[in-house]
Amino acid sequence: MFAGVKSIASDASGSGNWTLTGYSAELIDGGRTYVITVSGKYSYNGVTYTISKSIEFYCNVDDSIG
């Protein structure tokens, strides 16, 4: 089982500028899955985009993350 999320950091690869504006971490499936959502602003060539992406991490029966 997961114990918790202390902090999240993110960075852009390649060109452009990324600014993290927030994140959330939510436990679901009885504490066996974390849904982490990262939000921010990405600027490139004078245009700024607001982006939000989510990913899920699963805790397997043997306590490995899959």
mmCIF file of the N, C-alpha and C atoms, coordinates in Angstrom:
data_MODEL
# 
_entry.id   MODEL 
# 
loop_
_atom_site.group_PDB 
_atom_site.id 
_atom_site.type_symbol 
_atom_site.label_atom_id 
_atom_site.label_alt_id 
_atom_site.label_comp_id 
_atom_site.label_asym_id 
_atom_site.label_entity_id 
_atom_site.label_seq_id 
_atom_site.pdbx_PDB_ins_code 
_atom_site.Cartn_x 
_atom_site.Cartn_y 
_atom_site.Cartn_z 
_atom_site.occupancy 
_atom_site.B_iso_or_equiv 
_atom_site.pdbx_formal_charge 
_atom_site.auth_seq_id 
_atom_site.auth_comp_id 
_atom_site.auth_asym_id 
_atom_site.auth_atom_id 
_atom_site.pdbx_PDB_model_num 
ATOM 1   N N  . MET A 1 1  ? 0.830  -1.183 0.000   1.00 0.00 ? 1  MET A N  1 
ATOM 2   C CA . MET A 1 1  ? 0.000  0.000  0.000   1.00 0.00 ? 1  MET A CA 1 
ATOM 3   C C  . MET A 1 1  ? 0.877  1.251  0.000   1.00 0.00 ? 1  MET A C  1 
ATOM 4   N N  . PHE A 1 2  ? 0.315  2.330  -0.505  1.00 0.00 ? 2  PHE A N  1 
ATOM 5   C CA . PHE A 1 2  ? 1.029  3.597  -0.558  1.00 0.00 ? 2  PHE A CA 1 
ATOM 6   C C  . PHE A 1 2  ? 0.960  4.303  0.795   1.00 0.00 ? 2  PHE A C  1 
ATOM 7   N N  . ALA A 1 3  ? 2.018  5.038  1.118   1.00 0.00 ? 3  ALA A N  1 
ATOM 8   C CA . ALA A 1 3  ? 2.064  5.759  2.391   1.00 0.00 ? 3  ALA A CA 1 
ATOM 9   C C  . ALA A 1 3  ? 1.665  7.222  2.244   1.00 0.00 ? 3  ALA A C  1 
ATOM 10  N N  . GLY A 1 4  ? 1.949  7.846  1.094   1.00 0.00 ? 4  GLY A N  1 
ATOM 11  C CA . GLY A 1 4  ? 1.588  9.244  0.896   1.00 0.00 ? 4  GLY A CA 1 
ATOM 12  C C  . GLY A 1 4  ? 2.508  9.930  -0.085  1.00 0.00 ? 4  GLY A C  1 
ATOM 13  N N  . VAL A 1 5  ? 2.141  11.147 -0.452  1.00 0.00 ? 5  VAL A N  1 
ATOM 14  C CA . VAL A 1 5  ? 2.937  11.969 -1.362  1.00 0.00 ? 5  VAL A CA 1 
ATOM 15  C C  . VAL A 1 5  ? 3.396  13.194 -0.586  1.00 0.00 ? 5  VAL A C  1 
ATOM 16  N N  . LYS A 1 6  ? 4.710  13.422 -0.548  1.00 0.00 ? 6  LYS A N  1 
ATOM 17  C CA . LYS A 1 6  ? 5.255  14.583 0.166   1.00 0.00 ? 6  LYS A CA 1 
ATOM 18  C C  . LYS A 1 6  ? 5.329  15.804 -0.733  1.00 0.00 ? 6  LYS A C  1 
ATOM 19  N N  . SER A 1 7  ? 5.782  15.626 -1.968  1.00 0.00 ? 7  SER A N  1 
ATOM 20  C CA . SER A 1 7  ? 5.864  16.739 -2.909  1.00 0.00 ? 7  SER A CA 1 
ATOM 21  C C  . SER A 1 7  ? 6.060  16.193 -4.314  1.00 0.00 ? 7  SER A C  1 
ATOM 22  N N  . ILE A 1 8  ? 5.828  17.041 -5.284  1.00 0.00 ? 8  ILE A N  1 
ATOM 23  C CA . ILE A 1 8  ? 5.997  16.680 -6.689  1.00 0.00 ? 8  ILE A CA 1 
ATOM 24  C C  . ILE A 1 8  ? 6.713  17.829 -7.381  1.00 0.00 ? 8  ILE A C  1 
ATOM 25  N N  . ALA A 1 9  ? 7.682  17.490 -8.204  1.00 0.00 ? 9  ALA A N  1 
ATOM 26  C CA . ALA A 1 9  ? 8.389  18.478 -9.015  1.00 0.00 ? 9  ALA A CA 1 
ATOM 27  C C  . ALA A 1 9  ? 8.291  18.056 -10.472 1.00 0.00 ? 9  ALA A C  1 
ATOM 28  N N  . SER A 1 10 ? 8.350  19.011 -11.375 1.00 0.00 ? 10 SER A N  1 
ATOM 29  C CA . SER A 1 10 ? 8.297  18.694 -12.802 1.00 0.00 ? 10 SER A CA 1 
ATOM 30  C C  . SER A 1 10 ? 9.141  19.699 -13.565 1.00 0.00 ? 10 SER A C  1 
ATOM 31  N N  . ASP A 1 11 ? 9.541  19.314 -14.771 1.00 0.00 ? 11 ASP A N  1 
ATOM 32  C CA . ASP A 1 11 ? 10.385 20.160 -15.602 1.00 0.00 ? 11 ASP A CA 1 
ATOM 33  C C  . ASP A 1 11 ? 10.088 19.842 -17.058 1.00 0.00 ? 11 ASP A C  1 
ATOM 34  N N  . ALA A 1 12 ? 10.327 20.806 -17.928 1.00 0.00 ? 12 ALA A N  1 
ATOM 35  C CA . ALA A 1 12 ? 10.136 20.599 -19.370 1.00 0.00 ? 12 ALA A CA 1 
ATOM 36  C C  . ALA A 1 12 ? 11.425 20.080 -19.977 1.00 0.00 ? 12 ALA A C  1 
ATOM 37  N N  . SER A 1 13 ? 11.289 19.195 -20.948 1.00 0.00 ? 13 SER A N  1 
ATOM 38  C CA . SER A 1 13 ? 12.460 18.774 -21.711 1.00 0.00 ? 13 SER A CA 1 
ATOM 39  C C  . SER A 1 13 ? 12.449 19.518 -23.043 1.00 0.00 ? 13 SER A C  1 
ATOM 40  N N  . GLY A 1 14 ? 13.614 19.801 -23.568 1.00 0.00 ? 14 GLY A N  1 
ATOM 41  C CA . GLY A 1 14 ? 13.686 20.508 -24.841 1.00 0.00 ? 14 GLY A CA 1 
ATOM 42  C C  . GLY A 1 14 ? 13.448 21.995 -24.680 1.00 0.00 ? 14 GLY A C  1 
ATOM 43  N N  . SER A 1 15 ? 12.928 22.605 -25.718 1.00 0.00 ? 15 SER A N  1 
ATOM 44  C CA . SER A 1 15 ? 12.696 24.053 -25.734 1.00 0.00 ? 15 SER A CA 1 
ATOM 45  C C  . SER A 1 15 ? 11.447 24.420 -24.949 1.00 0.00 ? 15 SER A C  1 
ATOM 46  N N  . GLY A 1 16 ? 11.343 25.687 -24.610 1.00 0.00 ? 16 GLY A N  1 
ATOM 47  C CA . GLY A 1 16 ? 10.157 26.179 -23.915 1.00 0.00 ? 16 GLY A CA 1 
ATOM 48  C C  . GLY A 1 16 ? 10.390 26.296 -22.425 1.00 0.00 ? 16 GLY A C  1 
ATOM 49  N N  . ASN A 1 17 ? 9.386  26.831 -21.741 1.00 0.00 ? 17 ASN A N  1 
ATOM 50  C CA . ASN A 1 17 ? 9.466  27.061 -20.307 1.00 0.00 ? 17 ASN A CA 1 
ATOM 51  C C  . ASN A 1 17 ? 8.233  26.478 -19.636 1.00 0.00 ? 17 ASN A C  1 
ATOM 52  N N  . TRP A 1 18 ? 8.426  25.687 -18.597 1.00 0.00 ? 18 TRP A N  1 
ATOM 53  C CA . TRP A 1 18 ? 7.346  25.050 -17.857 1.00 0.00 ? 18 TRP A CA 1 
ATOM 54  C C  . TRP A 1 18 ? 7.301  25.627 -16.451 1.00 0.00 ? 18 TRP A C  1 
ATOM 55  N N  . THR A 1 19 ? 6.093  25.994 -15.996 1.00 0.00 ? 19 THR A N  1 
ATOM 56  C CA . THR A 1 19 ? 5.881  26.457 -14.631 1.00 0.00 ? 19 THR A CA 1 
ATOM 57  C C  . THR A 1 19 ? 4.804  25.591 -13.997 1.00 0.00 ? 19 THR A C  1 
ATOM 58  N N  . LEU A 1 20 ? 5.158  24.856 -12.973 1.00 0.00 ? 20 LEU A N  1 
ATOM 59  C CA . LEU A 1 20 ? 4.203  24.037 -12.237 1.00 0.00 ? 20 LEU A CA 1 
ATOM 60  C C  . LEU A 1 20 ? 3.285  24.959 -11.447 1.00 0.00 ? 20 LEU A C  1 
ATOM 61  N N  . THR A 1 21 ? 1.969  24.799 -11.621 1.00 0.00 ? 21 THR A N  1 
ATOM 62  C CA . THR A 1 21 ? 1.013  25.633 -10.889 1.00 0.00 ? 21 THR A CA 1 
ATOM 63  C C  . THR A 1 21 ? 0.283  24.862 -9.796  1.00 0.00 ? 21 THR A C  1 
ATOM 64  N N  . GLY A 1 22 ? 0.349  23.538 -9.851  1.00 0.00 ? 22 GLY A N  1 
ATOM 65  C CA . GLY A 1 22 ? -0.296 22.751 -8.813  1.00 0.00 ? 22 GLY A CA 1 
ATOM 66  C C  . GLY A 1 22 ? -0.286 21.275 -9.135  1.00 0.00 ? 22 GLY A C  1 
ATOM 67  N N  . TYR A 1 23 ? -0.627 20.491 -8.126  1.00 0.00 ? 23 TYR A N  1 
ATOM 68  C CA . TYR A 1 23 ? -0.754 19.051 -8.318  1.00 0.00 ? 23 TYR A CA 1 
ATOM 69  C C  . TYR A 1 23 ? -1.735 18.507 -7.296  1.00 0.00 ? 23 TYR A C  1 
ATOM 70  N N  . SER A 1 24 ? -2.260 17.335 -7.584  1.00 0.00 ? 24 SER A N  1 
ATOM 71  C CA . SER A 1 24 ? -3.102 16.635 -6.623  1.00 0.00 ? 24 SER A CA 1 
ATOM 72  C C  . SER A 1 24 ? -2.732 15.165 -6.651  1.00 0.00 ? 24 SER A C  1 
ATOM 73  N N  . ALA A 1 25 ? -2.883 14.517 -5.523  1.00 0.00 ? 25 ALA A N  1 
ATOM 74  C CA . ALA A 1 25 ? -2.623 13.087 -5.402  1.00 0.00 ? 25 ALA A CA 1 
ATOM 75  C C  . ALA A 1 25 ? -3.811 12.472 -4.682  1.00 0.00 ? 25 ALA A C  1 
ATOM 76  N N  . GLU A 1 26 ? -4.480 11.556 -5.358  1.00 0.00 ? 26 GLU A N  1 
ATOM 77  C CA . GLU A 1 26 ? -5.704 10.962 -4.819  1.00 0.00 ? 26 GLU A CA 1 
ATOM 78  C C  . GLU A 1 26 ? -5.566 9.447  -4.767  1.00 0.00 ? 26 GLU A C  1 
ATOM 79  N N  . LEU A 1 27 ? -5.838 8.872  -3.595  1.00 0.00 ? 27 LEU A N  1 
ATOM 80  C CA . LEU A 1 27 ? -5.856 7.416  -3.448  1.00 0.00 ? 27 LEU A CA 1 
ATOM 81  C C  . LEU A 1 27 ? -7.227 6.884  -3.835  1.00 0.00 ? 27 LEU A C  1 
ATOM 82  N N  . ILE A 1 28 ? -7.239 5.837  -4.663  1.00 0.00 ? 28 ILE A N  1 
ATOM 83  C CA . ILE A 1 28 ? -8.489 5.179  -5.049  1.00 0.00 ? 28 ILE A CA 1 
ATOM 84  C C  . ILE A 1 28 ? -8.300 3.670  -4.927  1.00 0.00 ? 28 ILE A C  1 
ATOM 85  N N  . ASP A 1 29 ? -9.317 2.920  -5.233  1.00 0.00 ? 29 ASP A N  1 
ATOM 86  C CA . ASP A 1 29 ? -9.271 1.446  -5.194  1.00 0.00 ? 29 ASP A CA 1 
ATOM 87  C C  . ASP A 1 29 ? -8.833 0.922  -3.827  1.00 0.00 ? 29 ASP A C  1 
ATOM 88  N N  . GLY A 1 30 ? -9.383 1.486  -2.773  1.00 0.00 ? 30 GLY A N  1 
ATOM 89  C CA . GLY A 1 30 ? -9.057 1.016  -1.433  1.00 0.00 ? 30 GLY A CA 1 
ATOM 90  C C  . GLY A 1 30 ? -7.612 1.252  -1.036  1.00 0.00 ? 30 GLY A C  1 
ATOM 91  N N  . GLY A 1 31 ? -6.989 2.287  -1.592  1.00 0.00 ? 31 GLY A N  1 
ATOM 92  C CA . GLY A 1 31 ? -5.619 2.619  -1.248  1.00 0.00 ? 31 GLY A CA 1 
ATOM 93  C C  . GLY A 1 31 ? -4.573 1.907  -2.084  1.00 0.00 ? 31 GLY A C  1 
ATOM 94  N N  . ARG A 1 32 ? -4.987 1.225  -3.148  1.00 0.00 ? 32 ARG A N  1 
ATOM 95  C CA . ARG A 1 32 ? -4.046 0.472  -3.983  1.00 0.00 ? 32 ARG A CA 1 
ATOM 96  C C  . ARG A 1 32 ? -3.614 1.232  -5.236  1.00 0.00 ? 32 ARG A C  1 
ATOM 97  N N  . THR A 1 33 ? -4.264 2.351  -5.527  1.00 0.00 ? 33 THR A N  1 
ATOM 98  C CA . THR A 1 33 ? -3.931 3.124  -6.729  1.00 0.00 ? 33 THR A CA 1 
ATOM 99  C C  . THR A 1 33 ? -3.843 4.603  -6.375  1.00 0.00 ? 33 THR A C  1 
ATOM 100 N N  . TYR A 1 34 ? -2.786 5.243  -6.837  1.00 0.00 ? 34 TYR A N  1 
ATOM 101 C CA . TYR A 1 34 ? -2.643 6.690  -6.718  1.00 0.00 ? 34 TYR A CA 1 
ATOM 102 C C  . TYR A 1 34 ? -2.900 7.310  -8.080  1.00 0.00 ? 34 TYR A C  1 
ATOM 103 N N  . VAL A 1 35 ? -3.752 8.314  -8.125  1.00 0.00 ? 35 VAL A N  1 
ATOM 104 C CA . VAL A 1 35 ? -3.938 9.129  -9.322  1.00 0.00 ? 35 VAL A CA 1 
ATOM 105 C C  . VAL A 1 35 ? -3.261 10.465 -9.030  1.00 0.00 ? 35 VAL A C  1 
ATOM 106 N N  . ILE A 1 36 ? -2.236 10.784 -9.802  1.00 0.00 ? 36 ILE A N  1 
ATOM 107 C CA . ILE A 1 36 ? -1.502 12.029 -9.612  1.00 0.00 ? 36 ILE A CA 1 
ATOM 108 C C  . ILE A 1 36 ? -1.753 12.922 -10.816 1.00 0.00 ? 36 ILE A C  1 
ATOM 109 N N  . THR A 1 37 ? -2.208 14.128 -10.547 1.00 0.00 ? 37 THR A N  1 
ATOM 110 C CA . THR A 1 37 ? -2.472 15.113 -11.594 1.00 0.00 ? 37 THR A CA 1 
ATOM 111 C C  . THR A 1 37 ? -1.542 16.298 -11.394 1.00 0.00 ? 37 THR A C  1 
ATOM 112 N N  . VAL A 1 38 ? -0.852 16.676 -12.463 1.00 0.00 ? 38 VAL A N  1 
ATOM 113 C CA . VAL A 1 38 ? 0.073  17.809 -12.453 1.00 0.00 ? 38 VAL A CA 1 
ATOM 114 C C  . VAL A 1 38 ? -0.482 18.866 -13.397 1.00 0.00 ? 38 VAL A C  1 
ATOM 115 N N  . SER A 1 39 ? -0.506 20.117 -12.951 1.00 0.00 ? 39 SER A N  1 
ATOM 116 C CA . SER A 1 39 ? -1.001 21.228 -13.769 1.00 0.00 ? 39 SER A CA 1 
ATOM 117 C C  . SER A 1 39 ? 0.071  22.299 -13.870 1.00 0.00 ? 39 SER A C  1 
ATOM 118 N N  . GLY A 1 40 ? 0.074  22.979 -15.012 1.00 0.00 ? 40 GLY A N  1 
ATOM 119 C CA . GLY A 1 40 ? 1.046  24.046 -15.170 1.00 0.00 ? 40 GLY A CA 1 
ATOM 120 C C  . GLY A 1 40 ? 0.846  24.827 -16.446 1.00 0.00 ? 40 GLY A C  1 
ATOM 121 N N  . LYS A 1 41 ? 1.797  25.717 -16.684 1.00 0.00 ? 41 LYS A N  1 
ATOM 122 C CA . LYS A 1 41 ? 1.782  26.540 -17.892 1.00 0.00 ? 41 LYS A CA 1 
ATOM 123 C C  . LYS A 1 41 ? 3.073  26.285 -18.658 1.00 0.00 ? 41 LYS A C  1 
ATOM 124 N N  . TYR A 1 42 ? 2.931  26.045 -19.959 1.00 0.00 ? 42 TYR A N  1 
ATOM 125 C CA . TYR A 1 42 ? 4.065  25.814 -20.843 1.00 0.00 ? 42 TYR A CA 1 
ATOM 126 C C  . TYR A 1 42 ? 4.105  26.935 -21.867 1.00 0.00 ? 42 TYR A C  1 
ATOM 127 N N  . SER A 1 43 ? 5.232  27.633 -21.935 1.00 0.00 ? 43 SER A N  1 
ATOM 128 C CA . SER A 1 43 ? 5.392  28.747 -22.879 1.00 0.00 ? 43 SER A CA 1 
ATOM 129 C C  . SER A 1 43 ? 6.434  28.389 -23.923 1.00 0.00 ? 43 SER A C  1 
ATOM 130 N N  . TYR A 1 44 ? 6.088  28.664 -25.182 1.00 0.00 ? 44 TYR A N  1 
ATOM 131 C CA . TYR A 1 44 ? 6.997  28.388 -26.296 1.00 0.00 ? 44 TYR A CA 1 
ATOM 132 C C  . TYR A 1 44 ? 6.696  29.361 -27.428 1.00 0.00 ? 44 TYR A C  1 
ATOM 133 N N  . ASN A 1 45 ? 7.716  30.020 -27.923 1.00 0.00 ? 45 ASN A N  1 
ATOM 134 C CA . ASN A 1 45 ? 7.567  30.980 -29.032 1.00 0.00 ? 45 ASN A CA 1 
ATOM 135 C C  . ASN A 1 45 ? 6.495  32.035 -28.760 1.00 0.00 ? 45 ASN A C  1 
ATOM 136 N N  . GLY A 1 46 ? 6.407  32.517 -27.528 1.00 0.00 ? 46 GLY A N  1 
ATOM 137 C CA . GLY A 1 46 ? 5.475  33.579 -27.189 1.00 0.00 ? 46 GLY A CA 1 
ATOM 138 C C  . GLY A 1 46 ? 4.051  33.135 -26.920 1.00 0.00 ? 46 GLY A C  1 
ATOM 139 N N  . VAL A 1 47 ? 3.787  31.842 -26.995 1.00 0.00 ? 47 VAL A N  1 
ATOM 140 C CA . VAL A 1 47 ? 2.444  31.317 -26.733 1.00 0.00 ? 47 VAL A CA 1 
ATOM 141 C C  . VAL A 1 47 ? 2.491  30.506 -25.439 1.00 0.00 ? 47 VAL A C  1 
ATOM 142 N N  . THR A 1 48 ? 1.504  30.723 -24.569 1.00 0.00 ? 48 THR A N  1 
ATOM 143 C CA . THR A 1 48 ? 1.435  29.999 -23.303 1.00 0.00 ? 48 THR A CA 1 
ATOM 144 C C  . THR A 1 48 ? 0.223  29.076 -23.308 1.00 0.00 ? 48 THR A C  1 
ATOM 145 N N  . TYR A 1 49 ? 0.464  27.827 -22.930 1.00 0.00 ? 49 TYR A N  1 
ATOM 146 C CA . TYR A 1 49 ? -0.580 26.805 -22.873 1.00 0.00 ? 49 TYR A CA 1 
ATOM 147 C C  . TYR A 1 49 ? -0.778 26.387 -21.424 1.00 0.00 ? 49 TYR A C  1 
ATOM 148 N N  . THR A 1 50 ? -2.030 26.218 -21.015 1.00 0.00 ? 50 THR A N  1 
ATOM 149 C CA . THR A 1 50 ? -2.342 25.661 -19.708 1.00 0.00 ? 50 THR A CA 1 
ATOM 150 C C  . THR A 1 50 ? -2.551 24.167 -19.890 1.00 0.00 ? 50 THR A C  1 
ATOM 151 N N  . ILE A 1 51 ? -1.806 23.370 -19.120 1.00 0.00 ? 51 ILE A N  1 
ATOM 152 C CA . ILE A 1 51 ? -1.802 21.920 -19.313 1.00 0.00 ? 51 ILE A CA 1 
ATOM 153 C C  . ILE A 1 51 ? -2.070 21.226 -17.983 1.00 0.00 ? 51 ILE A C  1 
ATOM 154 N N  . SER A 1 52 ? -2.841 20.154 -18.033 1.00 0.00 ? 52 SER A N  1 
ATOM 155 C CA . SER A 1 52 ? -3.092 19.303 -16.879 1.00 0.00 ? 52 SER A CA 1 
ATOM 156 C C  . SER A 1 52 ? -3.012 17.855 -17.347 1.00 0.00 ? 52 SER A C  1 
ATOM 157 N N  . LYS A 1 53 ? -2.177 17.053 -16.699 1.00 0.00 ? 53 LYS A N  1 
ATOM 158 C CA . LYS A 1 53 ? -1.999 15.649 -17.070 1.00 0.00 ? 53 LYS A CA 1 
ATOM 159 C C  . LYS A 1 53 ? -2.102 14.777 -15.834 1.00 0.00 ? 53 LYS A C  1 
ATOM 160 N N  . SER A 1 54 ? -2.685 13.593 -16.007 1.00 0.00 ? 54 SER A N  1 
ATOM 161 C CA . SER A 1 54 ? -2.827 12.638 -14.908 1.00 0.00 ? 54 SER A CA 1 
ATOM 162 C C  . SER A 1 54 ? -2.144 11.326 -15.253 1.00 0.00 ? 54 SER A C  1 
ATOM 163 N N  . ILE A 1 55 ? -1.687 10.641 -14.206 1.00 0.00 ? 55 ILE A N  1 
ATOM 164 C CA . ILE A 1 55 ? -1.110 9.309  -14.353 1.00 0.00 ? 55 ILE A CA 1 
ATOM 165 C C  . ILE A 1 55 ? -1.518 8.486  -13.136 1.00 0.00 ? 55 ILE A C  1 
ATOM 166 N N  . GLU A 1 56 ? -1.679 7.180  -13.330 1.00 0.00 ? 56 GLU A N  1 
ATOM 167 C CA . GLU A 1 56 ? -2.042 6.290  -12.232 1.00 0.00 ? 56 GLU A CA 1 
ATOM 168 C C  . GLU A 1 56 ? -0.888 5.345  -11.926 1.00 0.00 ? 56 GLU A C  1 
ATOM 169 N N  . PHE A 1 57 ? -0.642 5.138  -10.629 1.00 0.00 ? 57 PHE A N  1 
ATOM 170 C CA . PHE A 1 57 ? 0.341  4.173  -10.161 1.00 0.00 ? 57 PHE A CA 1 
ATOM 171 C C  . PHE A 1 57 ? -0.407 3.115  -9.364  1.00 0.00 ? 57 PHE A C  1 
ATOM 172 N N  . TYR A 1 58 ? -0.171 1.847  -9.686  1.00 0.00 ? 58 TYR A N  1 
ATOM 173 C CA . TYR A 1 58 ? -0.861 0.732  -9.048  1.00 0.00 ? 58 TYR A CA 1 
ATOM 174 C C  . TYR A 1 58 ? 0.088  -0.001 -8.108  1.00 0.00 ? 58 TYR A C  1 
ATOM 175 N N  . CYS A 1 59 ? -0.391 -0.347 -6.927  1.00 0.00 ? 59 CYS A N  1 
ATOM 176 C CA . CYS A 1 59 ? 0.359  -1.170 -5.991  1.00 0.00 ? 59 CYS A CA 1 
ATOM 177 C C  . CYS A 1 59 ? -0.113 -2.608 -6.184  1.00 0.00 ? 59 CYS A C  1 
ATOM 178 N N  . ASN A 1 60 ? 0.784  -3.468 -6.673  1.00 0.00 ? 60 ASN A N  1 
ATOM 179 C CA . ASN A 1 60 ? 0.454  -4.866 -6.923  1.00 0.00 ? 60 ASN A CA 1 
ATOM 180 C C  . ASN A 1 60 ? 0.355  -5.646 -5.614  1.00 0.00 ? 60 ASN A C  1 
ATOM 181 N N  . VAL A 1 61 ? -0.133 -6.865 -5.695  1.00 0.00 ? 61 VAL A N  1 
ATOM 182 C CA . VAL A 1 61 ? -0.315 -7.715 -4.523  1.00 0.00 ? 61 VAL A CA 1 
ATOM 183 C C  . VAL A 1 61 ? 0.995  -7.906 -3.762  1.00 0.00 ? 61 VAL A C  1 
ATOM 184 N N  . ASP A 1 62 ? 2.133  -7.956 -4.486  1.00 0.00 ? 62 ASP A N  1 
ATOM 185 C CA . ASP A 1 62 ? 3.439  -8.147 -3.835  1.00 0.00 ? 62 ASP A CA 1 
ATOM 186 C C  . ASP A 1 62 ? 4.069  -6.822 -3.394  1.00 0.00 ? 62 ASP A C  1 
ATOM 187 N N  . ASP A 1 63 ? 3.283  -5.745 -3.352  1.00 0.00 ? 63 ASP A N  1 
ATOM 188 C CA . ASP A 1 63 ? 3.701  -4.393 -2.955  1.00 0.00 ? 63 ASP A CA 1 
ATOM 189 C C  . ASP A 1 63 ? 4.638  -3.715 -3.941  1.00 0.00 ? 63 ASP A C  1 
ATOM 190 N N  . SER A 1 64 ? 4.795  -4.264 -5.144  1.00 0.00 ? 64 SER A N  1 
ATOM 191 C CA . SER A 1 64 ? 5.556  -3.571 -6.184  1.00 0.00 ? 64 SER A CA 1 
ATOM 192 C C  . SER A 1 64 ? 4.619  -2.607 -6.906  1.00 0.00 ? 64 SER A C  1 
ATOM 193 N N  . ILE A 1 65 ? 5.194  -1.611 -7.557  1.00 0.00 ? 65 ILE A N  1 
ATOM 194 C CA . ILE A 1 65 ? 4.386  -0.653 -8.304  1.00 0.00 ? 65 ILE A CA 1 
ATOM 195 C C  . ILE A 1 65 ? 4.369  -1.074 -9.754  1.00 0.00 ? 65 ILE A C  1 
ATOM 196 N N  . GLY A 1 66 ? 3.165  -1.224 -10.306 1.00 0.00 ? 66 GLY A N  1 
ATOM 197 C CA . GLY A 1 66 ? 3.035  -1.688 -11.682 1.00 0.00 ? 66 GLY A CA 1 
ATOM 198 C C  . GLY A 1 66 ? 2.205  -0.788 -12.524 1.00 0.00 ? 66 GLY A C  1 
# 
